[in-house]
């Protein structure tokens, strides 16, 4: 399992989602993508899209107004 980090600070939607899509295409099943974002719209959009695609997802607020989104590529 590989771990990839994606810095999406100061980027508004849809840029974080587009970056996640691009990175996930390069990843193998079981790899983990960790996105760092400060836009709550990213949480909503990325979580919704990821669930529809069947990947595993979780997120935590690491500081006020900053989140890490964890996406495990399932298929």
ChimeraX attribute file (.defattr): number of C-alpha atoms within 10 A of each C-alpha:
attribute: neighborCount
match mode: 1-to-1
recipient: residues
	/A:1	10
	/A:2	10
	/A:3	13
	/A:4	15
	/A:5	15
	/A:6	16
	/A:7	14
	/A:8	20
	/A:9	14
	/A:10	10
	/A:11	13
	/A:12	15
	/A:13	15
	/A:14	12
	/A:15	12
	/A:16	25
	/A:17	21
	/A:18	12
	/A:19	14
	/A:20	19
	/A:21	14
	/A:22	11
	/A:23	14
	/A:24	18
	/A:25	9
	/A:26	8
	/A:27	17
	/A:28	14
	/A:29	13
	/A:30	16
	/A:31	16
	/A:32	21
	/A:33	22
	/A:34	20
	/A:35	24
	/A:36	23
	/A:37	24
	/A:38	20
	/A:39	18
	/A:40	13
	/A:41	15
	/A:42	23
	/A:43	21
	/A:44	10
	/A:45	14
	/A:46	22
	/A:47	21
	/A:48	12
	/A:49	13
	/A:50	18
	/A:51	12
	/A:52	9
	/A:53	12
	/A:54	12
	/A:55	16
	/A:56	16
	/A:57	18
	/A:58	12
	/A:59	15
	/A:60	12
	/A:61	13
	/A:62	11
	/A:63	9
	/A:64	7
	/A:65	10
	/A:66	15
	/A:67	21
	/A:68	22
	/A:69	21
	/A:70	20
	/A:71	25
	/A:72	22
	/A:73	20
	/A:74	13
	/A:75	10
